[in-house]
Structure formats: C-alpha cells, structure tokens
C-alpha cells in the first residue's frame, strides 16, 4: 500500500497520481485520469478544480455552493472505474462509467454514473453524466428468484420485477 495513497484508488501515491493535476502542474492525458482527479478533488473539497474541468458550455450549470454544502454531509470513501470507452490520449471524446462510494449519516452509499468527456483546446473536460446508467436487458428463458433481474436494474429478480 502506498504511503500516502491517492483517494482515486489508483494504487499510486497522491503525489504521483492526482496531485500534479489538481495543482495545475500537469494535464490529464485520458478521460479516466480526469475522472480520477475530479473524484479526488471532491474528496479534498477542491471545488475550484471541479468547476474548472467542466466543458465551457456546462460551466454555468455547476453549483459550487451546493457542492460545498453537500461536502459537509458526506465522506467520499472509494472510486471504482467500471468501464471506459475511448477517452485515450489520441481521442477527442470518451466516456467513463464509475461507482463513487461514500458514507452519509452513517450509511454506506454509492453514486453510479456514466460520464461524458471531450477535449477542448487539447484538454479533457467533463460534459455531462447519466446517473445510474442501466445496462441492456438480459434475455433468459427462466429467471430464478435470486438471479439478476432481466430488466437490467441490477437488483435480484425477487426484489424487482418478481416482487
């Protein structure tokens, strides 16, 4: 385990991972790197970084004071990158699907999102995200009570469509 692990759960130290991005000494080379840095910015309550990494068309929609108020009520605990599509060093756009774990009022919770990123003036920026994205429905002949629900909700069949 790294001596000062990065909050983004990359396995690197903060100094070798997100610190250069948050401090302005480096630029994110991939959409995933920017996603990790934005998560770390939320953990460290660096909402200026979060605001600065929004796409130009979206900057006005970011509510910094709401993010600051929310930070007082929860603690971000872990980031899981679930999937990336494009968003590499040579791409113009990409998506990152992630699960951001947090605790609020003593309860463990998860924020799932499929985030859209684009390059503006050569830098990755956040455009928008779909919260709790659903996967394509799974077709099966017979669904067991404890099997995942074929509707794609991620819940067990008995707690979803089989209820």
N, C-alpha and C positions, 0 to 999 in steps of 0.2 A: 504494500500500500504506500502511495506517495506520502511524503512528509506533510505537505500542505495540499491535499487533493482538491482538484478543481470541482466546483459544485455541479458541473455539467456531466459528471460521471464518465469522463473520457478515460480515466485511469492515469492521466498525466497530472503534474502539479499545476496549481493555478498559474504560477509564473510562466510555465511552458505551454499553457493552453489558452485560456481566455484573457489573462491579464494584458497581453500586448494589444488585443482588440479593444478591450474596454478603455485602455489608456491612450488609444489613438496611435500607437507605435506600429501597428500592422493592420492590414485589411483582411477580411475573411476571404479565403480562396475558394470556398464552396458554400452552398446554401446551408448545408448541415453545420458548418463551422459558425455561420452567423446565428443559426438557431441555438446552438450551444451557448454562444456568447450572450444572446438575448435572455436565455434562461438564467445564466449566471448573473446577468445584470438585475434580474428580478430578485434573485437570492440576496444580492448585495445592495438592493434598493437604489440602483443607479438608473433612475428613470429617464435621465437626460440621454443616456446611451440608447435606451429603448425607443425614445422619441426620434432620435437622430437616425435610426436604422429603419424607419418607416419609408415607404415609397413616397415620392413627392405628392402624388395625388391623394394619399391617405394621411399625411401628417396632421391635417386639421381635425381628423376624426379621433386622434389619440387623446385620451383624457388623463393627463398626468396626475392631477389631484385625486382622481378616482383610484388610480393605481397605488398612489401613496397611502390612501385610506385603507385600501384592501390589504396592503403590506402589514398593517398594524394588527390584522385579524388572522393572518395565516403564516405558516412557515413552509417554504418550499424545501422538499427533502431529497428528491431524486428525479433525474431525467432519463427517460428511455427513448431512444430513437428506434421506431418501429419499422420505418421504410423510407427510402429516399428514391425519388425519380428525377433523373437528370440533376441539374444543380451543381455540376462539376466545374473545374477550373476553366473549361472551354465552352460552357453552356451559357445561354442568355436567360434561361428560366429554369426553375426546378421546384419540386415540392418535397417537403419533409413531414412525415407523419410521426407524431411523438405522443408520449404519455408523460405528463409532468405530475409527479406525486407531491402531495402537500398534506399538512395537518391543519385543521381548523376546529376550534372548540373541542380539542381532544380527539377528534375523529380523523382517521386517515382517509384521504380522498384522492381522486385522480382527474386531471384535466386532459382529455384527449383531443387532438387537433391535427388536421391536415393543412399545413401552412404553404402558401404560395410565395415564392421569391422570384425576383427579377434583378437584372443588372441595370443600374442607372449610372451613367458616367463611369462605367467599369467597376462599380462597387455593388455587392449584393445588398438588397433591401427587402424588407418584408412588405408584402402587398395585402394579403388577407388570409383568413383561415376558416376552414369548415370545422366547427366544434362537433365532437362525437361522430366522426365520419362512419358511415356504415359500409361494410363490405358487401359484395354482390351476394344475393341469396344463394344458399346451398340447396341443391335439389337432392332429396333422398327418398327412397321407397317407404321406409318405416322409420319413424323417429321414436327413440326411447325417451323415457321421462327425464333422464339425466344427460341426454345428448344436447349439444348446442342447438338452439332454435334455428330452423331453416330460414327464418325471416331475416337473419343477419344481425340481430340485436346484440349478440354476444352473451345473452343470458341462457340458462338452461331452459329446455322446452317446457318443463313443468311450471316454471316461473314466468313464462311469456305466453306464447300462443296456445300452450296446452293447459293453461290455468282455467 
